[in-house]
Amino acid sequence: MQRHTGYAMRKTALLLFLPLGLTRAEEAPLLLTYPDKPPFYYTDSQGRPAGFLLRQTQAMLSAAGIAARYEFRPPKRALQEIGYGGQPMCSIGWFKTPERLRLGWFSNALYRDPPMLVVTRSTLVEQLRRHGNAARLLTDPKLMPGLIASFAYGTYLDGLLAARGAQVDRSAQNPAQNLAMVARGRVDYAFFDPSEFDYWQRQPILRQYNVAALPLPDLPAGNARHLLCSHQVPATLLDRLNQAIATAHAANPAHPR
């Protein structure tokens, strides 16, 4: 009985030093991890978190008075930490899937990707344009699409790619490599988010390539990107995150979401 009483007294003394209304999970800045996916989020040449969606998220949280620290994580490690790390944390930019819903909480949508573009060599633009849409383009056996390994392109495109079967090249490991393979004739075309294409096309190592992008009318808007938070993030903090997102979207109704 004495031991239990002493523990209770020490616990009460500790709580007296905590700010009123602050839970243990909110004592320290929230850990928010990000993958390497420029221009959405990445680490710049000075080692600082960067990217337009990361900066928007920083602004949302700052306006809501939510302190956070930002750290890079490879995607697989980020998911492992969210699901099994046992600490309050979130990770930025995740598409909502049934598997990930079992790992943690999803915030409201931060951003919705616009429709993808088809990127090809300038000499092939008119040939691709004559197909009219992605569904017909992907039935042409003479033109080889280049894809990024283990990358999902959304329900519509993934369905068309599955129907095409094995006649695709999935050897590219990242967008820069994918774009280079198009430019060098290893593949004939690839699918890019407009922001990603603009970013990579402006990089010095890729600026030399003579590639062009064209929209196709059947390519739908992309997936919504969310914060994925561990179950150790309290519901009250998740509510504050969602309110911060809603406030930011209300202030900028034209922002894709």
C-alpha positions as CSV (number, residue, x, y, z in Angstrom):
1,M,0.0,0.0,0.0
2,Q,2.8,2.4,0.8
3,R,4.5,1.7,-2.5
4,H,1.3,2.4,-4.4
5,T,0.7,5.7,-2.4
6,G,4.3,6.8,-3.2
7,Y,3.8,6.1,-6.9
8,A,0.5,8.1,-6.9
9,M,2.2,11.0,-5.2
10,R,5.1,11.1,-7.7
11,K,2.6,10.9,-10.6
12,T,0.6,13.8,-9.2
13,A,3.7,15.9,-8.7
14,L,4.7,15.3,-12.3
15,L,1.3,16.3,-13.6
16,L,1.5,19.6,-11.7
17,F,4.4,20.6,-13.8
18,L,2.6,19.9,-17.1
19,P,0.8,22.8,-18.8
20,L,-2.9,22.7,-18.2
21,G,-4.7,20.5,-20.7
22,L,-1.6,19.1,-22.3
23,T,-1.5,15.4,-22.8
24,R,1.7,13.4,-22.8
25,A,1.6,12.9,-26.6
26,E,1.4,16.7,-27.0
27,E,4.3,17.5,-24.7
28,A,7.0,17.5,-27.5
29,P,6.7,18.8,-31.1
30,L,4.9,16.2,-33.3
31,L,7.3,14.2,-35.4
32,L,6.3,14.5,-39.0
33,T,8.2,12.5,-41.6
34,Y,8.4,12.9,-45.3
35,P,9.7,10.8,-48.2
36,D,11.9,12.0,-51.1
37,K,9.5,13.1,-53.8
38,P,10.3,16.5,-55.3
39,P,8.7,18.9,-55.8
40,F,6.2,17.8,-53.2
41,Y,8.7,17.1,-50.3
42,Y,12.4,16.5,-50.2
43,T,15.6,17.6,-48.4
44,D,17.3,20.5,-50.1
45,S,21.0,21.0,-50.7
46,Q,21.4,22.6,-47.2
47,G,19.8,19.6,-45.6
48,R,16.6,21.4,-44.9
49,P,13.0,20.0,-45.4
50,A,11.7,21.5,-48.7
51,G,8.9,21.1,-51.3
52,F,5.6,22.9,-51.9
53,L,3.3,20.5,-50.1
54,L,5.7,20.3,-47.1
55,R,5.8,24.1,-46.9
56,Q,2.0,24.3,-47.1
57,T,1.7,21.7,-44.3
58,Q,4.2,23.6,-42.2
59,A,2.1,26.8,-42.6
60,M,-1.1,25.0,-41.7
61,L,0.3,23.5,-38.5
62,S,2.0,26.8,-37.5
63,A,-1.2,28.7,-38.0
64,A,-3.0,26.2,-35.7
65,G,-0.3,26.4,-33.1
66,I,0.8,22.8,-33.6
67,A,4.6,22.4,-33.1
68,A,6.2,19.8,-35.3
69,R,9.7,18.6,-36.3
70,Y,10.3,17.3,-39.8
71,E,12.5,14.3,-40.7
72,F,13.1,12.3,-43.9
73,R,12.1,8.7,-44.0
74,P,12.1,6.2,-46.8
75,P,8.5,5.1,-47.5
76,K,8.8,1.5,-46.1
77,R,10.4,2.7,-42.9
78,A,7.8,5.5,-42.5
79,L,4.9,2.9,-42.7
80,Q,6.7,0.6,-40.3
81,E,7.1,3.4,-37.8
82,I,3.5,4.5,-38.2
83,G,2.1,1.0,-37.6
84,Y,4.5,-0.4,-35.1
85,G,6.8,2.3,-33.7
86,G,4.6,3.0,-30.7
87,Q,5.1,6.8,-30.7
88,P,2.9,9.7,-31.7
89,M,3.9,10.7,-35.2
90,C,2.6,11.5,-38.7
91,S,3.9,11.1,-42.2
92,I,3.0,13.4,-45.1
93,G,1.6,12.7,-48.5
94,W,0.0,9.3,-48.3
95,F,-2.8,7.9,-50.5
96,K,-5.6,6.2,-48.6
97,T,-5.7,2.4,-49.0
98,P,-7.3,-0.4,-46.9
99,E,-3.9,-1.7,-45.9
100,R,-2.8,1.7,-44.6
101,L,-6.1,2.3,-42.8
102,R,-5.1,-0.6,-40.5
103,L,-1.8,1.1,-39.6
104,G,-3.1,4.5,-38.4
105,W,-5.3,7.5,-38.7
106,F,-5.7,9.5,-42.0
107,S,-6.2,13.2,-41.9
108,N,-8.5,15.0,-44.2
109,A,-7.0,15.5,-47.7
110,L,-4.1,17.9,-47.9
111,Y,-4.0,18.0,-51.7
112,R,-5.4,16.2,-54.8
113,D,-3.1,15.4,-57.7
114,P,-4.2,16.8,-61.0
115,P,-4.5,14.5,-64.0
116,M,-1.3,13.0,-65.2
117,L,0.4,13.9,-68.4
118,V,1.9,11.7,-71.1
119,V,5.6,12.5,-71.6
120,T,7.4,11.5,-74.8
121,R,10.1,12.6,-77.2
122,S,9.2,15.6,-79.2
123,T,9.4,13.6,-82.4
124,L,6.6,11.3,-81.2
125,V,4.1,13.9,-79.9
126,E,1.9,13.8,-83.0
127,Q,1.9,10.0,-83.2
128,L,0.7,9.8,-79.6
129,R,-1.8,12.6,-80.0
130,R,-3.5,10.7,-82.8
131,H,-4.5,7.9,-80.4
132,G,-6.8,10.4,-78.7
133,N,-6.7,9.0,-75.2
134,A,-4.7,6.8,-72.9
135,A,-7.0,3.8,-73.3
136,R,-6.2,3.6,-77.1
137,L,-2.6,4.5,-76.6
138,L,-2.0,1.6,-74.2
139,T,-3.3,-0.9,-76.8
140,D,-0.6,0.1,-79.3
141,P,2.0,-2.7,-79.2
142,K,4.5,-0.7,-81.2
143,L,4.9,2.0,-78.5
144,M,6.5,1.0,-75.2
145,P,5.4,2.7,-71.9
146,G,8.0,3.2,-69.2
147,L,6.9,2.9,-65.6
148,I,8.6,3.4,-62.2
149,A,9.1,0.1,-60.3
150,S,6.5,-0.5,-57.6
151,F,4.7,2.8,-58.4
152,A,0.9,3.1,-58.4
153,Y,-0.7,5.3,-61.1
154,G,-4.2,5.4,-59.8
155,T,-7.2,3.1,-60.3
156,Y,-7.9,4.1,-64.0
157,L,-4.3,3.9,-65.3
158,D,-3.4,0.8,-63.2
159,G,-6.4,-0.9,-64.8
160,L,-5.3,-0.1,-68.3
161,L,-1.7,-1.2,-67.5
162,A,-3.0,-4.5,-66.1
163,A,-5.0,-5.1,-69.3
164,R,-1.8,-4.4,-71.4
165,G,0.0,-7.2,-69.5
166,A,3.7,-7.7,-69.5
167,Q,4.5,-5.4,-72.4
168,V,5.7,-2.6,-70.2
169,D,9.1,-1.5,-68.9
170,R,9.2,-1.2,-65.1
171,S,12.9,-0.8,-64.7
172,A,13.0,2.9,-63.8
173,Q,13.6,3.4,-60.1
174,N,12.7,7.1,-59.9
175,P,11.1,9.9,-62.0
176,A,14.5,11.3,-63.2
177,Q,15.5,7.9,-64.5
178,N,12.1,7.4,-66.1
179,L,12.4,10.7,-67.9
180,A,15.9,9.9,-69.1
181,M,14.8,6.6,-70.5
182,V,12.1,8.3,-72.5
183,A,14.5,10.9,-73.9
184,R,17.1,8.3,-74.8
185,G,14.7,6.1,-76.6
186,R,14.7,3.2,-74.2
187,V,10.9,3.6,-73.9
188,D,8.5,5.7,-75.9
189,Y,6.4,7.4,-73.2
190,A,5.8,7.7,-69.5
191,F,3.1,9.1,-67.2
192,F,4.0,12.1,-65.0
193,D,2.3,14.4,-62.5
194,P,2.5,17.9,-64.0
195,S,4.4,19.3,-61.0
196,E,6.9,16.5,-61.1
197,F,7.5,16.8,-64.9
198,D,8.0,20.6,-64.6
199,Y,10.5,20.1,-61.7
200,W,12.6,17.4,-63.4
201,Q,12.6,19.0,-66.7
202,R,14.3,22.1,-65.1
203,Q,17.0,20.1,-63.4
204,P,20.5,20.7,-65.1
205,I,21.1,17.1,-65.7
206,L,17.8,16.6,-67.6
207,R,17.5,20.1,-69.2
208,Q,19.3,18.8,-72.4
209,Y,16.5,16.3,-73.2
210,N,14.1,17.1,-76.0
211,V,10.8,15.9,-74.4
212,A,7.3,17.2,-74.4
213,A,4.2,16.5,-72.4
214,L,0.6,16.3,-73.5
215,P,-2.7,15.8,-71.7
216,L,-5.1,13.1,-72.6
217,P,-8.8,13.6,-72.0
218,D,-9.6,10.3,-70.3
219,L,-6.9,10.7,-67.6
220,P,-8.8,11.6,-64.4
221,A,-7.8,13.7,-61.4
222,G,-5.3,11.9,-59.3
223,N,-5.4,10.6,-55.7
224,A,-5.8,12.7,-52.6
225,R,-2.7,13.0,-50.4
226,H,-3.2,12.9,-46.6
227,L,-1.2,12.9,-43.4
228,L,-1.0,9.3,-42.1
229,C,-0.7,9.4,-38.3
230,S,0.0,6.6,-35.8
231,H,-2.7,5.5,-33.4
232,Q,-0.7,7.1,-30.6
233,V,-1.7,10.5,-31.9
234,P,-4.7,11.5,-29.8
235,A,-8.0,12.1,-31.4
236,T,-7.9,15.7,-30.1
237,L,-4.7,16.4,-31.9
238,L,-6.0,14.8,-35.1
239,D,-9.1,17.1,-34.8
240,R,-6.8,20.1,-34.6
241,L,-4.9,18.9,-37.7
242,N,-8.1,18.5,-39.7
243,Q,-9.3,21.9,-38.6
244,A,-6.0,23.4,-39.7
245,I,-6.4,21.7,-43.1
246,A,-10.0,23.0,-43.4
247,T,-9.0,26.5,-42.5
248,A,-6.2,26.5,-45.1
249,H,-8.5,25.2,-47.8
250,A,-11.2,27.7,-47.0
251,A,-8.7,30.5,-47.3
252,N,-7.6,29.2,-50.7
253,P,-10.6,27.6,-52.4
254,A,-8.7,27.2,-55.7
255,H,-6.2,24.9,-54.1
256,P,-6.5,21.3,-55.5
257,R,-8.0,19.0,-52.9
